[in-house]
Amino acid sequence: MEEELIRKLKSIVGEDWVVSSKDSVAGYLYDETPPPLRPKACEDVVVVKPGNAEQVSEILKIANEHRIPVFPRGGGTGLAGAAVPTEKGIILSMERMNEITVDVENLIAEAGAGATLKDLIDAADKAGLSFPLHPGDEGAQIGGLIACNAGGARAVKTGVMRNYVKGIEVVLPTGEIIKLGGKLLKNNLGYDLMHLIIGSEGTLGVITKAWIRLQPRELASATIIIPFEEREKALAFVPKIFQEGVLPLAIEYVERNLVQKVADKLGLTWPCSSAEYQLMIILSESSEEALLSVSEKLLELCEKLGALEPVIAQTRKEQEEVLKIRSEIYSTLKPNMVDILDTTVPPANMVKLIETVNEIESEFNVYIPTYGHAGDGNLHLHLMKWDGWTEEKYDEVRARIYRKAVELGGTITGEHGVGCVRRKYLEQFLDAKSLSLMKEIKKIFDPNNILNPGKVLP
């Protein structure tokens, strides 16, 4: 990086908040994308840590004037390479902008983009409220969660980030600061630009602040693990839950060999060992009476549809251990993983998708570990390191799974996003007109293509 540029950046944010040494920059180059899949980072970058939207604005004005790429970065927990700096430029780290205040009367949190998910959960709890989503790693930052429209296990009941963001402050690539929405529950004034920014993966603007809806706490919860003898039976059970009028906080599909491996690693115990294929169902209600009523409905359904004996975790400690084991599956698989797919189909079509997975496993004599958010049809299919396999072979398997998902009315990514790693598939699985509109929108927001170039659009 040219010394003159670094001097200008230091004049904006202060001497201590511009980092350019190789060792100091190293921790900002990659996210959680599996190493065989993630793009190679350009190391000729400078990390800048602004403290407010005005400083972000000044940085982007300079970058836009000199055509310097800018890569917004949150907590680095993404799985599609969206935060990886693939060109010489500026990494814009939002970590200093981490303030949170809670408006209890309006049930709204005002959060800086650099505040973490844990910060938000704790602030809501301290105010006697709750942030009901849990869209991934608690070290993820609010700006990144919004930019990637994060989902997570609880989306089946709570929705995704888009459903809780009521307003955002955004700095455009050309330097203008705009506020979209706010503490309002209704706002019908013109095109909804806020929802265009949400999920744009840092390509249209830099989110600096957000107004996020909170809820009263739900006071009673239980986790029920239901075992099945076959994958297909487990997944076919999911739509029946909704038809029964039960709306759990989460419905996760897991396989016993995976959760047992994680439990052994963590020194914990997975409470159900009676079958290989299992649903982990989390119930959350406003009272013990409501929880009991919903639990009884679910257990009656198990008996009616021939599931094996359910296991109930009722104490907070038991529930936390089960959730901890489920949360660590990805970390356990990652060292031997090539890719984690997050195809999403209508929940009732998951069985048909799994039939294709079963066919691939049999045809190629491989095991594709599968788990994920069965309640919203968002399964995570893992392509592991298989002896003798080439990138072409992995591409063949990906394409078959993607084609089947789209054929079933689904999509190739339900929550991880496009980033770098899914870009090459957009022209294949997105119609030409939609893609053309997206490219035109990018040009309007970012005429010089400085903001997170090389991401999302092919």
N, C-alpha and C positions, 0 to 999 in steps of 0.2 A: 504494500500500500504506500502511495506517495506521502511524503512527510507533510506536504501542504494540506492534504485532505485530513490527515490525522490531527494536525494542528487546529483546523476548523471544527472538527468533531469535538475536540477537547474544550474548545471555547464555548460550545453549546452545553455540554453535559458536565464538564469539570474534568480535571486531570485524572482523577481516580476511576472514572467510569468509562474509559476507553482502553481496551485490552488488545495488544497486538503481538505479544511474544508467543512463540510457537507452543510452548508448554501451557500457557494460560488459555490459549484458544482451543486446545485439544478437546476439552470437555464440552464444547459447544458444537462440535462438528457432526455428531450423529444422534439419531434417536433410537427407539427400541425395535426398529425394523430388523428382521433376521439378517445377519451378516451376508449370507450368500445372495440375498436379494437386493439389499440396499445399495443405492448409488454411491460412487466414490466421491468423497467430499473434496472440494478445493481448499487447500490450506492457506492460500494467499488471501486471507480475510482479516478483518478487524472486528472485534466485538464491541458494540456500543450499548450502554445501559442508561436509557433516558429515565428521567424522574417524573415526567408529566407529558400531557398531550402536546403542549407548545414545543417542547424539545423534540418530540417525534416529528412534528411539523417541520421544524428547521432542518432536521436531518434529511427528511424526504425531499425538501426543496433543493438541497445541495445535490442529493443523489439523482434527482430528476434532471437537474440542469446539466450534470456531467455524465448522464447515462450510466450510473453505477448501480448494479444489482443490489437489492436489499432483501434479506431473508429474515422475516419475523420469526421469533423463537419463544416458545413457552417453556414447559417443563421437560420437553424432549421425550415424551412418553408415546408418541405416535408410532404407527406400525406400517406406514406407507411411504416413508422417506420424505414427507412434505417439509420437514424443517431442515433438511440437509442442504448446506450451501454448495451447489454444484458448479458455481462460477466464482471468479474473483469478485469480491464485493464486501458488503457490510452485513454482519449478523446483528439484528436488532433484538436484544434480549430485554424482555419486559419485567424482569425479576424485581426491580426496585419499586414498581408501581403495584404495591401489594396491600393497600389500605382497604378496609371493609367497614361499612357502617350499616346498621339495621334499623329500618323504619318499621317499628312494631305495629303501629296503627294501620299502615298500608300493606303490611306483610311483604315488604320489599327489602332486599339487600342491595346496596350500592357497592360494587366491588371493582377494584383496579384489576387490570388485565393480568398482572403478575401474582395476584393472590392465588393460593392453591385451593384445590377442592377441599382439602382438610381444613384450611382456614375458613372456608365458607360453611362447612358443616359445623365447625366449632362455634362460629359467630352466631349461626342460627340457633344452635342449642343453648348458648348462653342467654339468648333473648327469649327462650322458652318456645321457640319455633323449630321447624325442621326444613332442610333441603332434601326432598325425598329421592331425588335421583342419586345414583352412584355410578357415574359414567367412566369407570376405570380407575387407574392408579390415583391415589390421593395426593401424589406429588404433581399431578397435572395442573396446569395453570388455567384460570378462568378464560383468558383470551384464547388459548389454544382449544379449550373445550368447545367454545362457541364457534371458532373458525372452522373446526372439524365437525361441528354438530354431533358431538359425542353421544353415544347411546348407553350401552351397558346393560347389565342384567335386569334392572328394574324397569326398563322401558315398556314392558308389557302392561304395567299399570300406570306408570307416571309419564310415559312418553320420553322424548329425548330433549337435549338442551334447547332446541328450537321452541319447545312448548313452555319453557320457563323463563326465557329471555324476553323482557318487556321493553327494553331499550338498550341502545349502545351508543357510545361515543367512538367515532372512527376518524382516523386521519387518512385522507386519500393520498395516492402516490404523488399527486401534484402539490401536496402540502396543506390543502384545505382541511379544517376540522369541522365535522358535522355531527349533530346529535340526531339520532333516529329513535323515535318512541321515548319512553321514560317510565314513570310509575303508573302509566295508564293501563287499564285493562282493555280499553277499546280505543282504536285509532284508525280511522278510515280515510285519511287525507292523502289521496294520490296513490301512486304505485308503492308497494311495500319494499322499499330499498333495504330495510333492516334484514328481512328474510333472504334477500339476495346475498348480503354480506355473510350471514350465518351459513356455514358450510362451504365457504369459498376457499378455504385452506390457505389463507394469507395471500391470495392473488389479486384481490380487488381493493383492499384497504387494511390498515392496521388498527385493530380494536384496542382501545386504551382504557375503556371503562364500560361496565354493564350494570343494568338494573334487572335483578333476578327475583322472580316470585318465590316466596316461601309459603309454608303451610303449617297449620297447627300439628303438633306431634300426634302420631298414632301410638296408642299406649300399650297395645297387646300384640305380641307376635309369636309365631311358631314356625319351625322348619320341619317339613315332612319329606322323607325320602321314600319314594315308591319304586320297588324293584320289578323288573320284567325279564322274561326269558329271551326276548328277541328285541333287537333295535326297533324294528318296524312297529311292534306293539307299543313300545314306549312312546314313540313319536305320534302314533295314531291316537294315543290317549289325550294329547294336548287339546285338540279342538273340543273334545267331550267336556273338558273342564269348563270352558267358556259357555258351552251350551247348557251346562247345569246352573249357570248364573253365578259362578265363582270367578272372581278376578283377583288372582294372587299378585303380590308385589313382584315376584319373579318365578319363572319356571325355567330351570336349567337342566339340560340333558348332560349326563356324565356317564363315563364307563368305569367300572369298578377297578380295572387294572391300572388306569391312570390315577384315580384318586388315591388308591392304595400306595402307589409309588410316591406320590406327593406327601401323603400322611407319614410314610416311613422316613422320608427326608426331613420332615418338620418335627418328628417325634410326637405326632398326634395320632388319634384313632378315628378312622372313618367308621361311622356307626352301623353301616349296612353292608353285609357280606353275602347276602343270599342269592344274588344274581349279578350278571355282568352289566346289564343295561338298566340305567336308573334315571328317574326324574327327581330333582331337588326342588321342592316347591316351598317358597317363603310366603307366609301369610302375615298380613299386617292390618290390624283393625283398630277402631277407636275405643273398644272396650273388650273386656274378657268375655262378656256374653256374646258379642258379635263374633269374636274369634272362635268360640266354641261352636256356634251355629255353622260357620263356614267350614270348620274342620270336620264336623259331622257329615256335611254334604259331600266333602271330598272323600272321606273314608267310605261312605256308602257307595260312591261311584267306583272306588277301587274294588269293592266286593262284587258289584254288579258286572264289571267288565273283566274280572278275572286277573287283576294284578296280584302279585305276591304280597306278603305281609308288609305293610308300611312300617317305617321306623320314625318316631317323632322326637325331635330335639326341642325341648321346651325352655330349659334354662338359658339365660343369656350366654353363659360360658359355652354350653354345647352348641348353640347357634353360631357363635363367633368362631369356634373351631372348624365347624363344617364350612362356613363361608371362607375362612382362611385357606383351607385345603383347596376349595374350588378356585380361589383367586390365584393360587400358585401353580396351576397346571401349565400355563404358558411358560413361566420361568423354568419349570422342570424340563419341558420339551425343547426349549429354545436351542441348547447346545447341539442338538442333532437334527435341527429343523432347517428346511430350505425355504418354506413359505407357509404362511397362515392365511387361508382363504376365509372370507366372511360373506359368502353368498347368502342371499336372503330370498326366501320364497313365501307365498301365503302359507300360514301354519299348516293348513290341511294338506298341502302339497309336499311337506317335508319327507314323507314316506317315499314318494316317487323319486325325490332327489337322492335319498339314501340308497334306493335300489341301483341307481347309476354308480354310486360310490362302491357298493358291494360288487358290482360287475367289474369295475376297474381293479379292485383289490384282487379278485379272483383271476382276472386276465393277466395281470402283471406280477402276481404273487408278491404283493406288498401289503402293508398295513397302513391305513390312513386314520390316525387317531382323530376322533370326532367328539366334540363337546360344544356347548354354547347355549344361546338364548332361544330355547325351543318355543317359549311363549310368543315370540314375534317372528319365528321362522328364520332367525339369524344364526345358522350353525357355523362353527369354526372347524374347517377341514384342514388337517395338517399334512403337508407334503414333507416327508422326512428324507434324510440322506440315505439313498439306496445304492448299493454297490453297482458300479458300472453305468449309472445313469448320467446322461448329458442334459444340458439345458434344454435341448430340443425335446427330450423325452418329458421333462417336467412341463414344458409348454403344451405338449400334446394332452397331458392329463388335465392341466388347468382349463384348456379350451373346451374339453369334453364336459367338465363340470360346469363351466360358465354357460355353455350352450344349453345344457339341460335346465339350469336355473332360470335362464331367460325364457326358455320354452314353457316353463311352468308358471310364467307370469311374475318372475322375480328379477333380481338385479345381481350384478357381479360383486357389488360391495354395499353392505347395509350400514356399516358404521365406521370402518377404518378409513374410507375415502380413497381417492385416486392417487394423490401425491405424485411420486415418480414411478412407483412400481406398477401401477395399473394404466398408465397413460396409453400404452400401445394398444390397449383393448378398446379404447373409446370409439374409434372409427368402426370397429366390428360390432359393438353392442349398443351404440347410440345412433339414432337416425341422423342423416346428414343435415337436415334443417335445424334440429336442436343444437347440433355441434356448431353450425354456422352462427346461430344466435348467440351462443356462449362466447365465441371468438369476438363477435362484434361488441358484446358487453365488456369484455376484457379491454378492448381498444378504447372504449369510451372512458372507463375508469382509469386506465393505465396506458396512455398513448405511447409511452416510450418503453413499455414492457420492463420496468425496473423491479416490480414487486414480485418476489418469489418466482422468477422466470424458470421455465423448465418443469413446472408442476401443473398438474391437472389436465391442461389442454395439450393435445398432440401437436 
